[in-house]
Amino acid sequence: MTLDFSEAEIQRYSRHILLKEVGGTGQAKLRAASVLIIGAGGLGSPAALYLAAAGIGRIGLVDHDHVELSNLQRQIAHSEARIGVAKTESAAVAMAAVNGLVTIEPLWARIDAGNVDRLVADYDLVLDGTDNFETRFLVADACVRAKRTLISAAVLRFEGQLSTFKPQAGANYPCYRCLYPEPPPPGLVPRCSEAGVLGPVTGVMGVLQASEAMKEILGIGTSLAGILLLWDALDMQFRRIAIPRNPDCAVCGGGHHDD
């Protein structure tokens, strides 16, 4: 791994390099890494901006929507001037304005069974910030097949949840379906467009996704794998719930794993 940083890079990333847990070697890991962000909305916006600022070398951004006025209350990568623009292109503009040294790959597409495996396998790590269960399960299953770490977040009203899924890393680590074996019945869980969400809740959870992604790339700290983090913004309380690996999981094989 090369450490040939330019003077501009050393200055840009100096606050990272000062951290003994990161240093020049860690910054080089970030530069060499690739991350796929699925969803350029409330969660994907802050995650994308912070990962670009952090110097992640290659960032893919998948979404099939366009910027609307109702997005701007929380989706901070977008602006009034870019209403009507594809969210992937709008977010790419914002990311490039933060850091012109990273490679940004806007991918205007709807995730489906025909493209999810190819997209997931093309990156080191995946962040899921989508707002529907169909896509979440498609992405989660594809990450298991491709042996890619998944950092998944969800928000609604004043609450958020977050976890890291990497069953390929050991027999004790669950996959997404160990937590949620099947999607809920249609209409049981409302979307934010139906029930509302406090804008900063998406920002907090998206930033936490970015933080956990960087920890996984750097190999530092305690992973959220096997833990579901719940946040209630009204009570300002975080809770951690252990997620056991399901020995009967049809997707990750329970206790079986590849070293």
HELIX and SHEET records of a PDB file:
HELIX    1   1 GLU A    7  ARG A   12  1                                   6    
HELIX    2   2 SER A   14  ILE A   17  1                                   4    
HELIX    3   3 GLY A   23  ALA A   32  1                                  10    
HELIX    4   4 GLY A   44  ALA A   54  1                                  11    
HELIX    5   5 LEU A   69  GLN A   73  5                                   5    
HELIX    6   6 GLU A   80  ARG A   82  5                                   3    
HELIX    7   7 LYS A   87  VAL A   98  1                                  12    
HELIX    8   8 VAL A  116  ALA A  121  1                                   6    
HELIX    9   9 PHE A  133  ALA A  146  1                                  14    
HELIX   10  10 PRO A  167  ALA A  169  5                                   3    
HELIX   11  11 TYR A  176  LEU A  179  1                                   4    
HELIX   12  12 CYS A  192  ALA A  195  1                                   4    
HELIX   13  13 GLY A  199  LEU A  218  1                                  20    
SHEET    1   A 8 THR A 103  TRP A 108  0                                        
SHEET    2   A 8 ARG A  58  ASP A  63  1                                        
SHEET    3   A 8 SER A  34  ILE A  38  1                                        
SHEET    4   A 8 LEU A 125  ASP A 128  1                                        
SHEET    5   A 8 THR A 149  LEU A 156  1                                        
SHEET    6   A 8 GLU A 159  PHE A 165 -1                                        
SHEET    7   A 8 ILE A 227  ASP A 232 -1                                        
SHEET    8   A 8 GLN A 237  ALA A 242 -1                                        
END                                                                             
